Amino acid sequence: MASSQSQNSNFQDFLPLMANKLGGDGLIGELCNGFNLLMDGEKGVITFDSLKKNSALLGLQDLSDDDFKELSPELMEESQFLLEEALLQEFNDSC
């Protein structure tokens, strides 16, 4: 059975591990794969509708529209910060 600590884990907890394991190019590739999975194929961006449509792939099929609206800005802010951190780390390691 999972501990309460592992149940409370989030994306931020695993980003450094992913960056170390995959390297900079591998991490960017995985982020791109995730983006491609969630994006609207016609518009080339992740929309509310494309996120909602693909939510089952993320295990989020039970979230309501209001939950998605509250979740999206936080995800984008965290993702931007974490991506910048990973890129800075990769840049610093290569210098």
Residue pairs with C-beta under 8 A, 6 or more apart in sequence:
11 78
11 79
11 82
12 78
12 82
15 82
15 85
15 86
18 27
18 30
19 27
19 86
19 89
19 90
22 29
22 30
23 90
24 86
24 87
24 90
24 93
27 86
27 90
31 83
35 46
37 54
37 57
38 46
38 50
38 51
38 54
39 45
39 46
39 47
39 50
40 46
40 47
40 49
40 50
43 50
48 68
48 69
48 72
51 68
51 72
52 65
52 68
55 61
55 63
55 68
60 68
63 71
